[in-house]
Amino acid sequence: MSSEDAKQPPPTEPTTAKHAVEQFDHEFQRYTTKQTGKSARAVAMARAELAKYNALMFKDKKLEEAGVKKGRLSKEQRAAYEKHVEDLEKALDTFHKSVAGYNRTKAILSFVLLVAFALMMFFQPWAKHFDNNDYEKYAAMEEEPVETVDETVEAVVLSDEL
């Protein structure tokens, strides 16, 4: 959390749907790890286009309420814009869900691996391979005198002298 986020006072205006969506988008962007440069740019472009079409429809609605005929959208244009807005909202929603699914899957896999590691450390299945039941045999072998290479060379030299 940055110092700027900590200094911002809570909004004094009541929470509206638009404000809630913007706040969700801001939080979602902070915690999204899947966003590469291309996907972040595509999402930003989709949001900008969505804002543009929402502004055009808002302007048309205000002109309609004021009773102004000039500058209004035709019914076909308005229907096309509404369909485009709906498609953009569905695309952004699909993107949000796919990133959330990716993050959820990553969290589940991380938890499973953590549990598997903890179980392995507790049970230590490799320990049976390091148990040496024949240690007494090895210890007895070490106590026996072992002929070294130097002793062998000295024996060969002595035998040559004879």
C-alpha positions in Angstrom: 0.0 0.0 0.0 1.5 3.3 -1.0 1.7 6.4 1.1 -0.7 8.1 -1.4 -3.4 5.5 -0.7 -3.0 5.9 3.0 -3.4 9.7 2.9 -6.6 9.7 0.8 -9.7 10.4 2.9 -12.7 8.1 2.4 -15.1 9.5 -0.2 -17.7 11.8 1.2 -20.2 11.1 -1.6 -22.5 8.1 -1.3 -21.3 5.0 -3.0 -22.8 4.8 -6.5 -22.6 1.9 -8.9 -20.1 3.7 -11.1 -17.9 4.5 -8.1 -18.1 0.9 -6.9 -17.1 -0.3 -10.4 -14.2 2.1 -10.5 -13.0 1.1 -7.1 -13.3 -2.6 -8.0 -11.3 -2.0 -11.2 -8.6 -0.1 -9.2 -8.3 -2.9 -6.6 -8.4 -5.6 -9.3 -5.6 -3.9 -11.2 -3.5 -3.8 -8.1 -3.8 -7.5 -7.4 -3.8 -8.9 -11.0 -0.6 -10.7 -11.7 -1.6 -12.2 -15.0 -1.8 -8.9 -16.8 1.0 -8.6 -19.3 1.7 -5.5 -21.2 -0.6 -6.5 -24.1 -3.5 -7.5 -21.9 -3.2 -4.4 -19.7 -3.2 -2.2 -22.8 -6.2 -4.1 -24.3 -8.1 -3.7 -21.0 -7.3 0.0 -20.9 -8.4 0.5 -24.5 -11.7 -1.4 -23.8 -12.4 0.7 -20.7 -11.7 3.9 -22.7 -14.0 2.8 -25.5 -16.7 1.8 -22.9 -16.4 5.3 -21.3 -16.7 7.0 -24.7 -19.9 5.1 -25.6 -21.4 5.6 -22.1 -20.7 9.3 -22.5 -22.4 9.4 -25.9 -25.4 7.6 -24.5 -25.5 9.9 -21.5 -25.4 13.0 -23.7 -28.2 11.6 -25.8 -30.3 10.9 -22.7 -29.8 14.5 -21.5 -30.7 15.9 -24.9 -33.8 13.7 -24.9 -34.8 14.9 -21.5 -34.3 18.6 -22.5 -36.4 18.0 -25.6 -33.6 18.9 -28.1 -33.8 17.2 -31.5 -30.5 18.4 -32.9 -27.5 16.3 -32.1 -29.4 13.3 -31.0 -28.6 9.7 -31.9 -30.9 7.8 -34.2 -32.6 4.7 -32.9 -30.3 2.5 -34.9 -27.2 4.3 -33.6 -28.4 4.1 -30.1 -29.2 0.4 -30.4 -25.7 -0.2 -31.9 -24.1 1.7 -29.1 -26.0 -0.2 -26.5 -25.1 -3.5 -28.0 -21.4 -2.4 -28.2 -21.5 -1.3 -24.6 -23.0 -4.6 -23.6 -20.3 -6.5 -25.6 -17.5 -4.5 -24.0 -18.9 -5.1 -20.5 -19.2 -8.8 -21.2 -15.6 -8.9 -22.5 -14.2 -7.1 -19.4 -16.2 -9.3 -17.1 -14.9 -12.4 -18.9 -11.3 -11.0 -18.5 -11.8 -10.3 -14.8 -13.2 -13.9 -14.3 -10.3 -15.5 -16.2 -7.7 -13.6 -14.1 -9.6 -14.4 -10.9 -9.7 -18.1 -11.9 -6.0 -18.0 -12.7 -5.2 -16.5 -9.4 -7.4 -19.0 -7.5 -5.8 -21.9 -9.3 -2.4 -20.6 -8.5 -3.3 -20.2 -4.8 -4.7 -23.7 -4.7 -1.6 -25.2 -6.3 0.6 -23.3 -3.9 -1.3 -24.6 -0.9 -1.2 -28.2 -2.2 2.6 -27.9 -2.8 3.1 -26.4 0.7 1.1 -29.3 2.3 3.0 -31.9 0.2 6.3 -30.4 1.3 5.2 -30.3 4.9 4.1 -34.0 4.8 7.4 -35.0 3.1 9.4 -33.2 5.8 7.4 -34.8 8.5 7.5 -38.4 7.2 10.9 -38.2 5.4 10.4 -41.1 3.0 14.0 -40.9 1.9 15.3 -41.6 5.4 14.9 -45.4 4.9 17.5 -45.2 2.2 20.1 -43.7 4.5 19.6 -46.2 7.4 22.7 -48.3 7.6 22.0 -51.6 9.4 25.4 -53.0 8.6 27.3 -50.3 10.4 28.9 -52.8 12.7 30.3 -54.7 9.7 31.7 -51.4 8.3 33.2 -50.5 11.7 34.8 -53.9 12.0 36.3 -53.6 8.5 37.8 -50.2 9.4 39.5 -51.7 12.4 41.3 -54.4 10.3 44.7 -53.3 9.0 44.4 -52.2 5.5 47.3 -52.5 3.1 48.2 -49.2 1.4 49.8 -48.6 -1.9 53.0 -47.4 -0.1 53.3 -50.6 1.8 52.8 -52.6 -1.5 55.5 -50.6 -3.2 57.9 -51.2 -0.3 57.2 -54.9 -0.5 57.9 -55.0 -4.2 61.2 -53.1 -3.7 62.2 -55.5 -0.9 61.4 -58.5 -3.0 63.5 -57.1 -5.8 66.4 -56.7 -3.5 66.4 -60.3 -2.5 
